[in-house]
Amino acid sequence: MATTNSVPTTTTAAETADGNLLVVDDVKKHFPITRGIIFQKEIASVKAVDGVSFSIKPGETLGIVGESGCGKSTLARCIMRLLDPTAGRVIFDGHDITNLSRPSMRPVRRDMTMIFQDPYASLNPRKRVGFIVAEPLEVHGIGTAAEIKLRVQELLEVVGLNPEHYNRFPHEFSGGQRQRIGVARALAVNPKLIVCDEPVSALDVSVQAQILNLLKDLQDDFGLTYVFIAHDLNVVRHISDRVMVMYLGKVAEVASRDVLYREPKHPYTGALLSAVPIANPELGRKRESIVLEGDVPSPVNPPSACRFHPRCPRFVEGHCDVEEPPLYPFGEGHVAACHYPLERWPMTASEMHRGRRVREEEPAPAPDYAASS
Amino acid sequence: MALLEVRNLRTSFRTDDGIVRAVDGVSFEVEKGQVLGIVGESGSGKSVTNLTIMGLNPRQNTITSGEALWKGRDLLKMKPAELREIRGSEISMIFQDPMTSLNPVHTIGKQLVEAILLHRDVTKRVARARALELLRAVGIPRADARIDDYPHQFSGGMRQRVMIAMALINDPDLLIADEPTTALDVTTQAQILALMKRLQQDFGSAIIMITHDLGVIAEIADDVFVMYAANVVEQAEVHDLFNRPQHPYTWGLMGSLPRLDADVERLTQIPGQPPSLLRPPPGCRFHPRCPYVMEVCKTTVPKLVPTQKDPGHLQACHLDEETKDREAAKLLEAMMVEAG
């Protein structure tokens, strides 16, 4: 099954992997806030990622959405071991890579690469494109100089650039073309997994469509697996097979793409969906969007129990702020961390508000939603 | 009389590489209480159009021609002092990045009060009361405590609210919002758009909304014009634009949007890149990227003319209207597969 949020794991990496390419098991990343110069005392920590579990099958695309500060980029960096997780395990291709040393991580990096958000900042301005794309091949010692050159030209062609532009510098390319260079670099070593961290959010819509189509084509041609991080729900819907919604370092909801967008269960997912402007004046203006109050709270001192409760229209005092909701199952891998999930969708704000300020009159609802849905 | 009437506005910048024609013949009108949307990609000239109207382009190396009549007076011919009188009181502006448009070393209260005192002869106490009133109107919680906070103490969405408060503080007749929600998260964007709609109804100001996001346009605008490579390529009432788009570039923009309300396996992409404004292509500037390109497109610049069916719907394309209606219908049908 896709998500194992509560199961404590003592199993071996291979057992946990269970045919999945990537398993992320209760990963936490806390950044310490320290005081003092010589004796640094930890006074608090930013809980950027706080217990996230999911898994991805080969060839699948998992979309991760959430607002800024929800921990999605930190999570990506933990998967890539660009950051060391504070707790939890990352199992890639059957091997636990959580505690691998730098040298032993190196061969793993052939199989997992990353595409970054900002195509201006992620390419070295003083290196030629040929060098940038060839560098991963050289680092991993793949091929002779002549072979590498051929491979680079082939890669440039694959991502839709002119192979003769081998000798140009990044500044000679537009934003979309630079992102293509980033894609070529990520593809160079024939990886199994590509982590895409907001790969299209810096691009214009017409160029964004080009890159999204390219990523889809490459997936079909090379059988790639993607972790696709974005804040744009339209983009995530377009590219993903399964979508995970994060809020303040926790998983709010995971479901297959169609289910998540058709029948969201978590009120936060609902609010996100209703907040996306629709490029259709008739539909858009008829719809009543659920406007959340306030801002995302600080991850230094997150709200108790359900982290969404201070902004949630369905908040029930004495329950949501006391007992943290586990990921309740709704069938077919659909899970949502909410005690009072949405009964249907779409819902207007007032319908959602119904449960508000009801005190603890009834005991916690039976967690067995899977049977009823 | 229209509140703002822009006629044949052209702005060019002299650069080391030659002259960049950033805005090349743009005309439009804004009526009282109207929300005009300007949509286009980066470099299409949508921001420069408004910076020119407000006289905010660098004086050196900028060449401007045309007219921008504000209540009958040409903004482009005004002296800097006259413009300053109008800016911030009759016309105000909200920018994309609220952090760089607020002064980090002064409290927001001080900055709001300054905006009032510049234009009105009132005491500081009155100005502060007005500032507080506006902060409440834009929905800042505990406004009386937060008025003495510095910009960094606010979140992005709250800072944008402060900017909106500052823009509205002198009851402007026209508010120019340049990508006001682009830097914000979707839920915050929904809050800000809802706020702008409400304030527009309450205060009755006209709004020029500049954005690259057709979704935002569909939510808030009454009339829209689409810009491409320094030109207006289509102009219409918002429902007309979405129901009967008449320009291949508009089709491209709509087709390249991944959407929640429709299921498309593959996005229709616009091939290539927007052209350099140093050396724009001859004829129709969209022709190198246009799938419907004809010989005439490569030589003759299409004029922005009304469509036969609807005189209020302007477009600049050589294709005949029948073909365009057919293609537009095809596009809409493709996008409506799963709409609902």
Interface residues (C-beta under 8 A of the other chain):
Chain A: E67 S68 S174 G176 Q177 D204 V205 S206 V207 Q208 A209 Q210 L212 N213 K216 H231 D232 L233 N234 V235 R237 H238 I239 Y261 A271 L272 L273 S274 A275 V276 P277 I278 A279 N280 P281 E282 L283 G284 R285 S289 V291 L292 G294 D295 V296
Chain B: E41 S42 P141 S155 G156 G157 M158 D185 V186 T187 T188 Q189 A190 Q191 L193 A194 H212 D213 L214 G215 V216 I217 A218 E219 V238 H239 F242 G252 L253 M254 G255 S256 L257 P258 R259 L260 D261 V264 R266 L267 T268 Q269 I270 P271 Q273 P274 A339
